[in-house]
Amino acid sequence: MGLFHELFGDPLKRAEHEKLSRPEGLGAADEPPRRGLLHWARAIAHSHSDEFRLGQANLWTEAHHTKGKGSYQTMRLKDGKFLVVSVGLNTIRVFVTSKLTDPADFLEIKRFDLPNGPERLRWRDKERHAEDLILLDWMRRAIAWPNSTAELVTTLDKRDSTLPLVATKRR
Protein backbone atom coordinates (compact mmCIF):
# COMPACT_ATOMS: atom_id res chain seq x y z
CA MET A 1 0.00 0.00 0.00
CA GLY A 2 1.14 3.50 -0.79
CA LEU A 3 1.88 6.36 1.56
CA PHE A 4 -1.40 8.10 0.63
CA HIS A 5 -3.45 5.06 1.65
CA GLU A 6 -1.47 4.64 4.84
CA LEU A 7 -2.05 8.25 5.86
CA PHE A 8 -5.57 8.90 4.60
CA GLY A 9 -7.18 5.50 4.07
CA ASP A 10 -7.59 4.57 7.74
CA PRO A 11 -9.67 7.05 9.81
CA LEU A 12 -7.50 6.56 12.90
CA LYS A 13 -4.32 7.23 10.97
CA ARG A 14 -5.96 10.22 9.30
CA ALA A 15 -6.94 11.72 12.69
CA GLU A 16 -3.41 11.14 14.00
CA HIS A 17 -1.90 12.77 10.91
CA GLU A 18 -4.22 15.80 11.20
CA LYS A 19 -3.33 16.19 14.87
CA LEU A 20 0.40 16.10 14.09
CA SER A 21 0.13 18.51 11.15
CA ARG A 22 -1.77 21.24 13.07
CA PRO A 23 0.04 24.27 14.40
CA GLU A 24 0.45 24.32 18.17
CA GLY A 25 -2.56 25.43 20.15
CA LEU A 26 -5.09 24.27 17.57
CA GLY A 27 -6.94 21.15 18.52
CA ALA A 28 -10.11 19.53 17.35
CA ALA A 29 -12.15 21.43 19.95
CA ASP A 30 -10.72 24.78 18.77
CA GLU A 31 -11.85 24.39 15.17
CA PRO A 32 -15.33 24.60 13.72
CA PRO A 33 -16.39 21.45 11.90
CA ARG A 34 -15.10 21.36 8.35
CA ARG A 35 -17.70 21.16 5.67
CA GLY A 36 -16.42 20.73 2.20
CA LEU A 37 -17.74 22.14 -1.01
CA LEU A 38 -19.18 18.77 -1.93
CA HIS A 39 -21.25 18.73 1.29
CA TRP A 40 -22.81 22.10 0.46
CA ALA A 41 -23.38 21.12 -3.17
CA ARG A 42 -25.26 18.01 -2.02
CA ALA A 43 -27.35 20.07 0.41
CA ILE A 44 -28.31 22.56 -2.31
CA ALA A 45 -29.09 19.80 -4.80
CA HIS A 46 -31.25 18.02 -2.24
CA SER A 47 -33.19 21.20 -1.42
CA HIS A 48 -34.02 21.57 -5.13
CA SER A 49 -35.15 17.96 -5.53
CA ASP A 50 -38.80 17.05 -5.97
CA GLU A 51 -38.55 14.65 -3.02
CA PHE A 52 -37.55 17.47 -0.65
CA ARG A 53 -40.00 20.04 -2.04
CA LEU A 54 -42.97 17.66 -1.98
CA GLY A 55 -42.10 16.73 1.60
CA GLN A 56 -42.78 20.35 2.64
CA ALA A 57 -46.04 22.23 2.31
CA ASN A 58 -46.30 25.15 -0.14
CA LEU A 59 -43.07 24.55 -2.07
CA TRP A 60 -43.36 24.28 -5.85
CA THR A 61 -41.23 21.72 -7.67
CA GLU A 62 -39.18 22.73 -10.66
CA ALA A 63 -41.06 22.74 -13.98
CA HIS A 64 -40.97 19.40 -15.78
CA HIS A 65 -41.30 19.23 -19.56
CA THR A 66 -42.75 16.22 -21.31
CA LYS A 67 -41.57 15.62 -24.85
CA GLY A 68 -44.07 17.05 -27.32
CA LYS A 69 -46.88 17.23 -24.78
CA GLY A 70 -46.44 20.07 -22.33
CA SER A 71 -45.16 20.94 -18.87
CA TYR A 72 -46.24 20.57 -15.27
CA GLN A 73 -45.43 21.65 -11.73
CA THR A 74 -46.47 20.18 -8.40
CA MET A 75 -46.92 21.47 -4.84
CA ARG A 76 -48.00 19.81 -1.60
CA LEU A 77 -50.83 21.58 0.23
CA LYS A 78 -50.93 21.86 4.02
CA ASP A 79 -53.85 19.43 4.10
CA GLY A 80 -51.55 16.74 2.65
CA LYS A 81 -52.93 16.67 -0.88
CA PHE A 82 -50.93 17.50 -4.00
CA LEU A 83 -51.68 20.33 -6.42
CA VAL A 84 -50.64 19.72 -10.03
CA VAL A 85 -50.66 22.46 -12.68
CA SER A 86 -50.38 21.07 -16.20
CA VAL A 87 -49.85 23.09 -19.38
CA GLY A 88 -50.88 21.16 -22.46
CA LEU A 89 -51.13 22.09 -26.12
CA ASN A 90 -54.56 23.71 -25.81
CA THR A 91 -55.28 24.04 -22.08
CA ILE A 92 -53.92 24.65 -18.63
CA ARG A 93 -55.42 22.31 -16.06
CA VAL A 94 -55.29 22.40 -12.28
CA PHE A 95 -55.61 19.07 -10.47
CA VAL A 96 -55.68 17.95 -6.85
CA THR A 97 -54.75 14.42 -5.82
CA SER A 98 -53.88 12.50 -2.69
CA LYS A 99 -51.37 10.26 -4.52
CA LEU A 100 -49.15 11.36 -7.38
CA THR A 101 -48.68 7.77 -8.53
CA ASP A 102 -52.30 7.14 -9.54
CA PRO A 103 -53.57 9.32 -12.43
CA ALA A 104 -57.10 7.98 -11.88
CA ASP A 105 -57.09 9.74 -8.51
CA PHE A 106 -56.51 13.21 -10.07
CA LEU A 107 -59.48 15.56 -9.61
CA GLU A 108 -59.63 18.45 -12.09
CA ILE A 109 -60.38 21.71 -10.30
CA LYS A 110 -60.16 24.23 -13.14
CA ARG A 111 -59.38 24.37 -16.86
CA PHE A 112 -58.09 27.39 -18.76
CA ASP A 113 -58.27 27.33 -22.56
CA LEU A 114 -55.27 28.72 -24.41
CA PRO A 115 -56.32 31.13 -27.17
CA ASN A 116 -53.30 30.21 -29.28
CA GLY A 117 -53.71 26.43 -28.86
CA PRO A 118 -53.93 25.48 -32.54
CA GLU A 119 -50.90 27.66 -33.29
CA ARG A 120 -48.90 25.92 -30.52
CA LEU A 121 -49.20 22.64 -32.43
CA ARG A 122 -46.83 23.99 -35.09
CA TRP A 123 -44.21 25.24 -32.64
CA ARG A 124 -41.03 23.38 -31.88
CA ASP A 125 -40.76 21.84 -28.40
CA LYS A 126 -38.23 24.45 -27.31
CA GLU A 127 -40.56 27.34 -28.21
CA ARG A 128 -43.54 25.69 -26.57
CA HIS A 129 -41.60 24.91 -23.38
CA ALA A 130 -40.44 28.52 -23.14
CA GLU A 131 -44.05 29.71 -23.22
CA ASP A 132 -45.05 26.92 -20.83
CA LEU A 133 -42.67 28.38 -18.24
CA ILE A 134 -44.38 31.77 -18.58
CA LEU A 135 -47.81 30.17 -18.22
CA LEU A 136 -46.73 28.10 -15.19
CA ASP A 137 -45.36 31.26 -13.58
CA TRP A 138 -48.68 33.03 -14.23
CA MET A 139 -50.58 30.11 -12.67
CA ARG A 140 -48.32 30.00 -9.60
CA ARG A 141 -48.96 33.69 -9.03
CA ALA A 142 -52.72 33.26 -9.53
CA ILE A 143 -52.90 30.29 -7.16
CA ALA A 144 -50.49 31.69 -4.53
CA TRP A 145 -50.09 29.36 -1.53
CA PRO A 146 -53.41 27.80 -0.56
CA ASN A 147 -53.57 25.78 2.68
CA SER A 148 -56.30 23.40 1.58
CA THR A 149 -58.22 22.18 -1.42
CA ALA A 150 -61.23 24.29 -0.41
CA GLU A 151 -59.08 27.43 -0.35
CA LEU A 152 -57.67 26.52 -3.76
CA VAL A 153 -61.16 26.10 -5.22
CA THR A 154 -62.21 29.47 -3.78
CA THR A 155 -59.15 31.17 -5.25
CA LEU A 156 -59.65 29.64 -8.70
CA ASP A 157 -63.40 30.37 -8.75
CA LYS A 158 -62.55 34.06 -8.50
CA ARG A 159 -60.55 33.77 -11.75
CA ASP A 160 -62.33 33.57 -15.04
CA SER A 161 -61.30 30.92 -17.56
CA THR A 162 -59.50 33.35 -19.86
CA LEU A 163 -55.82 34.04 -19.72
CA PRO A 164 -54.33 37.49 -20.01
CA LEU A 165 -52.95 38.20 -23.46
CA VAL A 166 -49.56 38.99 -21.92
CA ALA A 167 -49.22 35.38 -20.75
CA THR A 168 -49.98 33.91 -24.18
CA LYS A 169 -48.31 36.48 -26.41
CA ARG A 170 -45.66 34.94 -28.62
CA ARG A 171 -42.42 36.85 -28.86
C-alpha positions as CSV (number, residue, x, y, z in Angstrom):
1,M,0.0,0.0,0.0
2,G,1.1,3.5,-0.8
3,L,1.9,6.4,1.6
4,F,-1.4,8.1,0.6
5,H,-3.5,5.1,1.6
6,E,-1.5,4.6,4.8
7,L,-2.1,8.3,5.9
8,F,-5.6,8.9,4.6
9,G,-7.2,5.5,4.1
10,D,-7.6,4.6,7.7
11,P,-9.7,7.0,9.8
12,L,-7.5,6.6,12.9
13,K,-4.3,7.2,11.0
14,R,-6.0,10.2,9.3
15,A,-6.9,11.7,12.7
16,E,-3.4,11.1,14.0
17,H,-1.9,12.8,10.9
18,E,-4.2,15.8,11.2
19,K,-3.3,16.2,14.9
20,L,0.4,16.1,14.1
21,S,0.1,18.5,11.2
22,R,-1.8,21.2,13.1
23,P,0.0,24.3,14.4
24,E,0.4,24.3,18.2
25,G,-2.6,25.4,20.1
26,L,-5.1,24.3,17.6
27,G,-6.9,21.2,18.5
28,A,-10.1,19.5,17.4
29,A,-12.2,21.4,19.9
30,D,-10.7,24.8,18.8
31,E,-11.8,24.4,15.2
32,P,-15.3,24.6,13.7
33,P,-16.4,21.4,11.9
34,R,-15.1,21.4,8.4
35,R,-17.7,21.2,5.7
36,G,-16.4,20.7,2.2
37,L,-17.7,22.1,-1.0
38,L,-19.2,18.8,-1.9
39,H,-21.2,18.7,1.3
40,W,-22.8,22.1,0.5
41,A,-23.4,21.1,-3.2
42,R,-25.3,18.0,-2.0
43,A,-27.4,20.1,0.4
44,I,-28.3,22.6,-2.3
45,A,-29.1,19.8,-4.8
46,H,-31.3,18.0,-2.2
47,S,-33.2,21.2,-1.4
48,H,-34.0,21.6,-5.1
49,S,-35.1,18.0,-5.5
50,D,-38.8,17.0,-6.0
51,E,-38.6,14.6,-3.0
52,F,-37.6,17.5,-0.7
53,R,-40.0,20.0,-2.0
54,L,-43.0,17.7,-2.0
55,G,-42.1,16.7,1.6
56,Q,-42.8,20.3,2.6
57,A,-46.0,22.2,2.3
58,N,-46.3,25.1,-0.1
59,L,-43.1,24.6,-2.1
60,W,-43.4,24.3,-5.9
61,T,-41.2,21.7,-7.7
62,E,-39.2,22.7,-10.7
63,A,-41.1,22.7,-14.0
64,H,-41.0,19.4,-15.8
65,H,-41.3,19.2,-19.6
66,T,-42.8,16.2,-21.3
67,K,-41.6,15.6,-24.8
68,G,-44.1,17.1,-27.3
69,K,-46.9,17.2,-24.8
70,G,-46.4,20.1,-22.3
71,S,-45.2,20.9,-18.9
72,Y,-46.2,20.6,-15.3
73,Q,-45.4,21.6,-11.7
74,T,-46.5,20.2,-8.4
75,M,-46.9,21.5,-4.8
76,R,-48.0,19.8,-1.6
77,L,-50.8,21.6,0.2
78,K,-50.9,21.9,4.0
79,D,-53.9,19.4,4.1
80,G,-51.5,16.7,2.7
81,K,-52.9,16.7,-0.9
82,F,-50.9,17.5,-4.0
83,L,-51.7,20.3,-6.4
84,V,-50.6,19.7,-10.0
85,V,-50.7,22.5,-12.7
86,S,-50.4,21.1,-16.2
87,V,-49.8,23.1,-19.4
88,G,-50.9,21.2,-22.5
89,L,-51.1,22.1,-26.1
90,N,-54.6,23.7,-25.8
91,T,-55.3,24.0,-22.1
92,I,-53.9,24.7,-18.6
93,R,-55.4,22.3,-16.1
94,V,-55.3,22.4,-12.3
95,F,-55.6,19.1,-10.5
96,V,-55.7,18.0,-6.8
97,T,-54.8,14.4,-5.8
98,S,-53.9,12.5,-2.7
99,K,-51.4,10.3,-4.5
100,L,-49.1,11.4,-7.4
101,T,-48.7,7.8,-8.5
102,D,-52.3,7.1,-9.5
103,P,-53.6,9.3,-12.4
104,A,-57.1,8.0,-11.9
105,D,-57.1,9.7,-8.5
106,F,-56.5,13.2,-10.1
107,L,-59.5,15.6,-9.6
108,E,-59.6,18.4,-12.1
109,I,-60.4,21.7,-10.3
110,K,-60.2,24.2,-13.1
111,R,-59.4,24.4,-16.9
112,F,-58.1,27.4,-18.8
113,D,-58.3,27.3,-22.6
114,L,-55.3,28.7,-24.4
115,P,-56.3,31.1,-27.2
116,N,-53.3,30.2,-29.3
117,G,-53.7,26.4,-28.9
118,P,-53.9,25.5,-32.5
119,E,-50.9,27.7,-33.3
120,R,-48.9,25.9,-30.5
121,L,-49.2,22.6,-32.4
122,R,-46.8,24.0,-35.1
123,W,-44.2,25.2,-32.6
124,R,-41.0,23.4,-31.9
125,D,-40.8,21.8,-28.4
126,K,-38.2,24.5,-27.3
127,E,-40.6,27.3,-28.2
128,R,-43.5,25.7,-26.6
129,H,-41.6,24.9,-23.4
130,A,-40.4,28.5,-23.1
131,E,-44.0,29.7,-23.2
132,D,-45.0,26.9,-20.8
133,L,-42.7,28.4,-18.2
134,I,-44.4,31.8,-18.6
135,L,-47.8,30.2,-18.2
136,L,-46.7,28.1,-15.2
137,D,-45.4,31.3,-13.6
138,W,-48.7,33.0,-14.2
139,M,-50.6,30.1,-12.7
140,R,-48.3,30.0,-9.6
141,R,-49.0,33.7,-9.0
142,A,-52.7,33.3,-9.5
143,I,-52.9,30.3,-7.2
144,A,-50.5,31.7,-4.5
145,W,-50.1,29.4,-1.5
146,P,-53.4,27.8,-0.6
147,N,-53.6,25.8,2.7
148,S,-56.3,23.4,1.6
149,T,-58.2,22.2,-1.4
150,A,-61.2,24.3,-0.4
151,E,-59.1,27.4,-0.3
152,L,-57.7,26.5,-3.8
153,V,-61.2,26.1,-5.2
154,T,-62.2,29.5,-3.8
155,T,-59.1,31.2,-5.3
156,L,-59.7,29.6,-8.7
157,D,-63.4,30.4,-8.7
158,K,-62.5,34.1,-8.5
159,R,-60.6,33.8,-11.8
160,D,-62.3,33.6,-15.0
161,S,-61.3,30.9,-17.6
162,T,-59.5,33.3,-19.9
163,L,-55.8,34.0,-19.7
164,P,-54.3,37.5,-20.0
165,L,-53.0,38.2,-23.5
166,V,-49.6,39.0,-21.9
167,A,-49.2,35.4,-20.8
168,T,-50.0,33.9,-24.2
169,K,-48.3,36.5,-26.4
170,R,-45.7,34.9,-28.6
171,R,-42.4,36.8,-28.9
